[in-house]
Amino acid sequence: MTNFMKLENQFSSGVYGKRDAVMVRGSGAALWDINGKEYIDCVGGIGVANIGHSHPRLVDALTRQASTLITCQEMFYNDCRAQLLERLAEITPGQLNRFFLCNSGAEAIEAAIKFARLSSGRAGIVATMRGFHGRTLGALSATHKAIYREPFMPLVPGFSHVPFNDIEAMYAAVNEDTAAVLVEVVQGEGGVYPGDPAYFQALRRLCDERDVLLIADEIQTGFGRTGRWFATEHMGFLPDILCLGKAIAGGVPMSVAALGPRIKNLTPGVHGSTFGGNPLACAAALATLDIIEEEDLVGRSAEMGSYFKERLSAIDSPLIREMRGLGLMIGVDLRVRAMPIVKQLMDEGVLVLTAGKTVLRLLPPLVITRDQIDTAVAAIETVLNNL
């Protein structure tokens, strides 16, 4: 065990399960540990590193902004923030053209919940089973999995859960007390389950009929991950609030609640964030959006995602039950527990995630190459065949 591992074990909170490697360098879709071992990164910071690790243009943007102004709370105007807000309005769909800037996915969800209650004058939030929206108390109340919820009961009142992709269950749950429906477009932590376009379109109609707001959680799926800028584009619907995060700033903490015209009553003081919209994060986001656009990483995600799934489908193993996903958000559902395989793949130089007990979740940087995909698939095949 290295000294750095000992230090983290001694002084960190203890809330993270650690893997036995000290990562010190990254480039593209590769990471290197302190011993010089190279890994193909299919974790991507849990969907954060869409543009790859330490992209030179991001590094340059951060360096230039850090030498000028790092922090500037939103009580003051800022040139970099203003440019980012304008740019976000250009790329977000429909009339989602106002933005609350914050720092993490859970914060974007918290803002969405507050804004929905403030706009509607009602308190109820209907979310879905298997959904994951974050670990702060409001976001956790919308999250369904008992292992996350039970140690912190009682949670925020007013939340209920229905099966995902079941419009009849939504019709039964949404009532005169409902402020909003909150759904992931692709359930990530819940097992990499994309919803059905017809389901989301019917959900949009339901919310319109009953004057209920629709919140889409695209914290993991936004900014090219699924082969479109936003996964809602696959599904053909527009939410009233779109929650974004993870990949927006290339690894610098940032998140956004994008707001449509039905969101109202937002006056100074009803919500805020000390670090939200700071110039350093805004500069990172502007550079990241430029990189995604100019390097066509959205198109690359669609292309490499198809190739990755094609190669995975060629694995001849009875342990693979099903494969799901969109673009470079891929879930391999197994007939055995996934975590032992995750550990063996790390020994083989491939980093992957789980999504529940039996799913391997792959969220590589969108710059991953065909050679890296081939190597990762070969390692997965070897590990599965040796079980």
C-alpha positions in Angstrom: 0.0 0.0 0.0 1.4 3.4 -1.0 1.7 6.3 1.5 -1.0 8.1 -0.4 -3.5 5.2 0.2 -2.6 5.2 3.9 -3.1 8.9 4.1 -6.5 8.7 2.5 -7.6 5.8 4.6 -6.5 7.6 7.7 -8.0 11.0 7.1 -10.9 10.7 4.6 -14.5 10.4 5.7 -14.9 6.7 4.9 -18.0 7.1 2.8 -16.2 5.9 -0.4 -15.4 2.4 -1.4 -11.8 2.6 -2.7 -10.1 0.7 -5.5 -6.5 -0.2 -5.1 -4.8 2.4 -7.4 -3.5 5.9 -7.0 -4.4 7.7 -10.2 -2.0 10.5 -11.1 -2.3 11.3 -14.8 -4.9 11.2 -17.6 -5.0 11.8 -21.3 -7.9 11.1 -23.6 -9.5 7.9 -22.6 -6.5 6.6 -20.6 -5.4 6.9 -17.0 -2.1 6.1 -15.4 -1.5 5.1 -11.7 1.4 6.1 -9.6 3.3 2.9 -10.7 3.0 3.8 -14.3 0.3 1.3 -15.2 -2.0 2.4 -17.9 -5.8 1.8 -17.8 -8.5 2.2 -20.4 -11.0 4.4 -18.6 -14.6 3.3 -19.1 -15.6 5.1 -15.8 -14.9 8.6 -17.1 -15.3 10.2 -13.7 -18.8 8.6 -13.7 -19.7 10.2 -17.0 -17.8 13.5 -16.4 -14.8 13.2 -18.8 -16.7 13.4 -22.1 -14.0 15.4 -23.8 -11.2 13.1 -22.3 -8.8 13.8 -19.5 -6.8 17.0 -19.4 -7.8 18.2 -22.9 -5.2 20.8 -23.9 -7.8 23.4 -24.8 -9.5 23.0 -21.4 -6.2 23.3 -19.6 -5.4 26.5 -21.6 -8.9 28.0 -20.8 -8.5 27.2 -17.1 -5.0 28.7 -17.0 -6.0 31.9 -18.7 -9.1 32.4 -16.5 -7.3 31.5 -13.3 -4.8 34.3 -14.0 -7.6 36.8 -14.4 -10.5 36.1 -12.0 -11.4 32.8 -10.3 -14.5 33.6 -8.2 -17.3 36.1 -8.6 -20.7 35.5 -6.9 -23.8 36.1 -9.0 -24.6 39.3 -7.1 -22.2 40.8 -9.6 -22.3 40.5 -13.4 -19.4 38.7 -15.1 -18.2 38.5 -18.7 -17.5 34.8 -18.8 -20.7 33.8 -17.1 -22.8 36.0 -19.5 -21.1 34.3 -22.5 -21.8 30.8 -21.0 -25.5 31.7 -20.4 -25.9 32.8 -24.0 -24.2 29.7 -25.3 -26.3 27.4 -23.2 -29.4 29.1 -24.6 -28.2 28.3 -28.1 -27.7 24.5 -27.4 -30.5 23.6 -25.0 -33.8 22.5 -26.7 -37.0 24.5 -27.0 -37.5 27.5 -24.7 -35.2 26.3 -22.0 -33.4 29.6 -22.1 -32.9 30.6 -18.4 -30.4 28.9 -16.2 -29.6 28.4 -12.6 -25.9 27.6 -12.3 -24.6 25.4 -9.5 -21.9 22.9 -8.7 -23.2 19.3 -8.6 -26.0 17.2 -10.0 -27.8 16.9 -6.7 -27.8 20.7 -6.5 -29.4 21.0 -9.9 -32.1 18.5 -8.7 -32.6 20.5 -5.4 -33.1 23.7 -7.4 -35.5 22.0 -9.8 -37.6 20.7 -6.8 -37.7 24.1 -5.2 -38.5 25.9 -8.4 -41.3 23.5 -9.2 -42.9 23.9 -5.8 -42.5 27.7 -6.0 -44.0 27.9 -9.5 -46.9 25.6 -8.9 -47.8 26.4 -5.3 -48.0 22.6 -4.7 -45.6 20.2 -3.0 -46.0 16.7 -4.5 -43.2 15.2 -6.6 -43.7 11.9 -8.4 -40.5 10.1 -9.3 -39.8 6.6 -10.6 -38.6 3.3 -9.2 -34.9 2.5 -9.9 -34.4 6.3 -10.2 -31.3 8.0 -8.8 -31.2 11.7 -8.5 -28.5 12.4 -5.8 -27.7 12.1 -2.1 -28.8 15.5 -0.6 -32.0 15.3 1.3 -34.4 16.5 -1.4 -32.6 14.6 -4.2 -32.5 11.6 -2.0 -36.2 11.8 -1.4 -36.7 11.5 -5.1 -34.2 8.6 -5.3 -35.8 5.2 -4.9 -33.2 2.7 -3.8 -33.7 1.7 -0.2 -29.9 1.3 0.5 -29.5 5.1 -0.1 -32.7 6.2 1.7 -33.2 4.1 4.8 -30.3 5.3 7.0 -31.6 8.9 6.6 -35.3 8.6 7.2 -37.4 10.5 7.6 -36.8 12.3 4.3 -38.5 15.3 2.8 -42.3 14.7 2.6 -44.4 14.8 -0.5 -42.5 12.3 -2.7 -43.9 9.2 -4.3 -42.5 6.6 -6.7 -44.1 4.6 -9.5 -42.6 2.1 -12.0 -40.4 3.6 -14.8 -41.8 3.5 -18.3 -45.4 2.9 -17.0 -47.6 5.7 -18.1 -50.7 4.2 -16.5 -49.0 4.3 -13.1 -48.1 7.9 -13.7 -51.8 8.7 -14.5 -52.8 7.1 -11.2 -50.1 8.9 -9.2 -50.4 12.5 -10.5 -53.1 14.5 -8.8 -54.2 17.9 -7.7 -51.3 18.0 -5.1 -48.6 17.2 -7.6 -46.1 20.0 -8.4 -43.9 18.0 -10.8 -42.9 14.7 -12.3 -39.2 14.0 -12.1 -37.6 11.3 -14.4 -34.3 10.3 -15.8 -34.3 9.9 -19.5 -32.0 6.9 -19.2 -31.8 5.4 -15.7 -28.1 5.1 -15.0 -27.5 3.9 -11.5 -30.7 1.9 -11.8 -29.2 -0.4 -14.5 -28.8 1.7 -17.7 -32.5 1.5 -18.8 -33.5 3.9 -21.6 -37.2 4.9 -21.5 -39.6 4.5 -24.4 -40.1 7.6 -26.6 -43.9 6.9 -26.5 -43.8 6.9 -22.7 -42.1 10.3 -22.5 -44.4 11.8 -25.1 -47.4 10.6 -23.2 -45.9 11.9 -19.9 -45.6 15.3 -21.5 -49.3 15.2 -22.5 -50.3 14.1 -19.0 -48.3 16.9 -17.4 -49.9 19.5 -19.7 -53.4 18.1 -19.1 -53.0 18.3 -15.3 -50.9 21.5 -15.2 -48.0 19.7 -13.7 -44.3 20.5 -14.4 -42.0 17.9 -16.0 -38.4 17.7 -14.8 -35.9 15.7 -16.9 -32.8 14.5 -15.1 -30.0 14.5 -17.8 -27.1 14.9 -15.4 -25.5 11.8 -16.7 -26.9 11.7 -20.2 -26.3 15.3 -21.3 -23.6 16.8 -23.6 -23.3 14.0 -26.1 -23.2 10.9 -23.9 -26.1 9.2 -25.7 -25.2 10.2 -29.3 -27.3 13.4 -29.2 -26.6 16.6 -27.3 -29.4 15.6 -24.9 -31.2 12.3 -24.5 -34.6 14.1 -24.6 -33.9 14.5 -28.4 -34.0 10.7 -28.8 -37.4 10.7 -27.0 -39.1 13.6 -28.7 -40.3 15.6 -25.7 -39.4 18.9 -24.0 -39.3 19.2 -20.2 -40.1 22.3 -18.2 -36.8 21.9 -16.3 -33.7 20.1 -17.6 -31.1 19.2 -15.0 -27.6 19.0 -16.3 -24.2 18.4 -14.8 -21.2 16.0 -14.9 -19.7 16.6 -18.4 -20.6 20.2 -18.8 -17.3 21.6 -17.7 -14.8 18.9 -18.6 -14.3 17.8 -15.0 -14.5 21.1 -13.2 -17.5 21.0 -10.8 -20.6 22.6 -12.4 -24.3 21.9 -12.9 -27.3 23.6 -14.4 -31.1 23.7 -14.0 -32.3 24.9 -17.4 -35.7 26.5 -17.1 -38.7 26.9 -19.5 -41.4 29.5 -19.6 -43.7 27.8 -17.1 -41.1 28.3 -14.3 -42.1 31.5 -12.4 -42.0 33.4 -9.1 -38.1 33.3 -9.1 -37.2 36.5 -7.3 -33.9 37.6 -5.7 -33.2 35.6 -2.6 -35.5 32.5 -3.1 -32.4 30.4 -3.9 -28.7 30.8 -4.5 -25.2 29.4 -4.5 -21.9 30.8 -3.4 -19.8 29.1 -6.0 -22.5 28.7 -8.7 -21.5 30.3 -12.0 -18.0 31.2 -10.8 -15.8 32.4 -13.7 -13.3 29.5 -13.6 -16.1 26.9 -14.0 -17.8 29.0 -16.7 -14.5 29.2 -18.7 -14.2 25.5 -18.4 -17.8 25.0 -19.6 -17.3 27.3 -22.6 -14.1 25.5 -23.6 -15.9 22.1 -23.2 -18.8 23.1 -25.3 -16.5 24.3 -28.0 -14.6 21.0 -27.9 -17.7 18.9 -28.1 -19.0 20.9 -31.1 -15.8 21.3 -33.1 -14.6 17.7 -32.6 -18.1 16.4 -33.3 -18.1 14.4 -30.1 -21.8 14.0 -30.3 -21.5 12.2 -33.6 -18.5 10.3 -32.3 -20.5 9.1 -29.3 -23.1 7.6 -31.6 -20.5 6.0 -33.9 -18.3 4.6 -31.2 -21.3 3.6 -29.1 -22.6 1.5 -32.0 -19.1 0.0 -32.5 -18.7 -0.8 -28.8 -22.1 -2.5 -28.6 -21.4 -4.4 -31.8 -18.1 -5.7 -30.4 -19.7 -6.6 -27.0 -22.5 -8.4 -28.8 -19.9 -10.7 -30.4 -18.8 -12.0 -27.0 -20.0 -15.6 -26.8 -20.7 -16.0 -23.1 -23.8 -17.4 -21.3 -23.1 -15.0 -18.5 -24.4 -12.0 -20.6 -28.2 -11.6 -20.2 -28.8 -8.4 -22.0 -27.1 -5.2 -23.3 -28.8 -1.8 -23.0 -28.0 1.8 -23.6 -27.6 4.7 -26.0 -24.4 6.1 -27.5 -21.5 5.6 -25.1 -23.7 4.9 -22.1 -23.8 1.1 -22.1 -25.0 -1.5 -19.6 -24.0 -5.1 -19.8 -26.5 -7.1 -17.7 -25.0 -10.3 -16.4 -26.2 -13.5 -14.8 -23.6 -13.1 -12.0 -22.6 -10.3 -9.7 -20.8 -7.5 -11.4 -18.3 -6.3 -8.8 -15.9 -9.2 -8.8 -15.7 -8.8 -12.6 -15.0 -5.0 -12.1 -12.1 -5.9 -9.9 -10.7 -8.5 -12.4 -11.0 -6.0 -15.2 -9.0 -3.5 -13.3 -6.2 -6.1 -13.1 -6.5 -6.3 -16.9 -6.1 -2.6 -17.2 -9.8 -1.7 -17.9 -11.8 0.5 -15.5 -15.6 0.0 -15.5 -18.6 0.8 -13.2 -21.5 -1.2 -11.8 -25.2 -0.2 -12.1 -26.9 -2.4 -9.5 -25.7 -5.8 -8.5 -25.4 -7.4 -12.0 -24.8 -4.7 -14.5 -21.4 -3.5 -15.9 -21.8 0.2 -16.7 -19.5 1.7 -19.4 -19.2 5.5 -19.6 -15.9 6.1 -21.4 -14.8 9.5 -22.7 -16.3 10.2 -26.0 -12.8 10.4 -27.5 -12.2 6.7 -26.9 -10.6 5.0 -29.9 -11.6 1.8 -31.7 -8.3 0.2 -30.6 -9.1 1.0 -27.0 -12.6 -0.4 -27.4 -11.2 -3.6 -28.9 -8.8 -3.9 -26.0 -11.6 -3.3 -23.4 -13.9 -5.9 -25.1 -11.1 -8.5 -25.2 -10.5 -8.0 -21.5 -14.2 -8.4 -20.7 -14.4 -11.5 -22.8 -11.3 -13.0 -21.2 -12.6 -12.3 -17.6 -16.1 -13.7 -18.4 -14.7 -16.8 -20.0 -12.4 -17.5 -17.1 -15.1 -17.4 -14.5 
